[in-house]
Amino acid sequence: MSALLRQIPANIPQDIRKIRIENSHLTELPRGSFENVSALEYLWLNFNNITVMHIKSLEYLLALKELRLQGNKLSSVPWTAFQDTPALKILDLKHNRLDVLPEHALRYLPNLTYLDLSSNQLTVISRDVFYSWPVYQRSQRAEGQIEAISNAVLALHDNPWICDCRLRGFVQFIKSVGPPIILMNSYLTCSSPKFRAGKFFHEVELNSCMKPLTSALDTNVTVPLGLNVTLTCFVQASPSPAVWWTYALKLLRAFNVSTEPISEETVRSELLIPAARPADAGNYSCTAANFLGNTSVAITLHVGVPWASTTSPGWAPIAPAEPGAHVEVRIAKQTVYGITLEWFAAAAAAAEPGETWYTLLVGRYDAAQKDAIYIGPGINTYSVTDLLPATKYEVCVAVRNQAPRKGQCVVFVTGSDVSQLEQREKLIHIVVIVCAMVLAVPAGMYACTAEARPGCLARCPGTCPRR
């Protein structure tokens, strides 16, 4: 005990019947860990740091009756390893990290009389795990017979059980279990969901599992421009589903999504769209999923458009323009795929610059309708970066809810391709370098070159300094 062992010692005498290594530093049980001690009957390895147990770590232990692995760090156990220990009666795995018990976990433990799985991380378990246990099968066959069956103690308490439909069969099994299978602690409690936390198994009635069913009160919603709108969907499912919204927007915006249960099997999910804009119009899908599958419902949103469909280059406002609300627009920077706009509002339009919103209308010059982009107060620049090359565009800037006036629209053509820009940049670099070289040559060298004759090179050293 409390030894600095890193592995099972290799020099254990062959006739040893009991091994106890506790509070040491064992981290794994490798293959054939006890192949030289086939007489072993009792193996205690409590309170180590064992995280891995090889599928053949118990090989040759046909006489093993008791295995205790309490207080280790096992998150899983190779249950088929117990094929090598048919005489095993006691298996203690409490205070580990087991979170799953496969359906056939107990099939290879025919003579077990004590199984402790308490204080692990088990949340959901199928009753079939115990239906396939030979001890349980024998007890069912012996019902009403005089044949005596040995009692088997089962410990499952202090696990974070999720009491939803997935645990229904197991809860029914626990309620019906009786001798020869005896629960060490029959008061198993639920850890979640919230409304069942702390309740005993015998107090809950669980429904069957159900694939999500999504619905909406209104699948066609119309909202005036600038108002908040909330899209709502309802989901019936068991167990509780994951819910998310998907939507296609040209401009990404931050939305608020909230999902909350309104009954045991129904949740409500709401998506809030603040200050609805034309770009927010479209189809929104509310999707719900659990382990049985997923379904979705689509909600179509219509938003009042502030600009009527017109042919370029004119624009027709919904509301009459306010007198004097003029905006000066210029292109601050242009690339092959976009431009950067800069605008300045005239005095009348900028009377309250901290509250003035602007509308950018961007589109191909010959397009019947342009895309509207709304810019908040205090901003006077915007970059459009996803334009097509070699294409004629028009962009207008106006005070919100007003039509753009003359001088507030700019027509431009994007570059043909990237290579042209690169060639232009290279040409500029070459010109700059040549100019620098020319400027670096002394002025006298030009005069010397102008007077060059046969034999000039002989006279240059004397002429150039004088000039």
Number of C-alpha atoms within 10 A of each C-alpha: 12 11 11 10 16 12 14 14 9 11 8 12 10 13 11 14 15 14 14 11 18 20 17 19 17 23 18 20 19 16 14 15 19 22 17 18 20 18 19 22 20 18 17 16 21 24 22 21 19 21 17 19 19 16 19 20 21 23 20 19 24 18 17 23 19 20 19 18 21 23 22 22 20 22 15 16 19 13 17 16 16 24 19 19 24 17 19 25 18 21 19 20 24 23 22 23 19 21 16 17 18 13 16 15 19 21 18 20 23 20 18 24 19 20 21 21 24 22 20 24 18 20 19 20 21 18 17 15 16 19 17 16 20 17 23 18 13 14 20 12 10 13 12 8 9 7 10 10 15 15 16 20 18 19 20 20 21 20 21 19 22 21 28 24 20 20 22 21 17 20 24 15 16 16 12 9 14 12 13 19 18 16 20 16 13 17 15 21 22 24 19 16 15 10 11 17 15 13 16 16 22 15 10 15 12 17 16 12 19 17 20 28 19 23 19 17 10 12 16 13 14 12 17 16 15 14 12 13 18 14 22 20 26 24 29 21 24 24 26 24 22 16 24 17 17 11 14 13 13 9 8 10 10 8 10 11 16 13 16 11 14 11 9 15 18 19 21 19 22 18 19 16 19 16 13 20 22 20 18 21 20 15 17 21 18 25 22 27 22 18 15 13 12 17 17 20 19 21 22 15 19 20 20 14 15 20 20 12 14 14 14 15 15 12 20 15 15 13 11 10 17 13 8 10 19 25 24 17 21 16 17 13 11 17 16 21 19 18 20 15 21 17 19 16 20 13 13 13 18 16 12 10 13 11 11 17 16 23 21 21 20 21 19 20 20 13 16 15 19 22 16 20 18 17 18 14 13 12 15 14 15 16 14 14 13 10 18 17 16 14 15 16 18 19 25 26 32 26 22 17 17 22 25 25 17 12 13 17 21 17 13 16 18 18 19 14 14 13 11 12 14 11 11 12 12 12 12 12 12 12 12 12 12 12 11 11 10 11 10 9 10 10 12 14 15 13 14 20 13 8 10 13 10 6 8 13 13 9 12 18 12 11 16 16 10 8 11
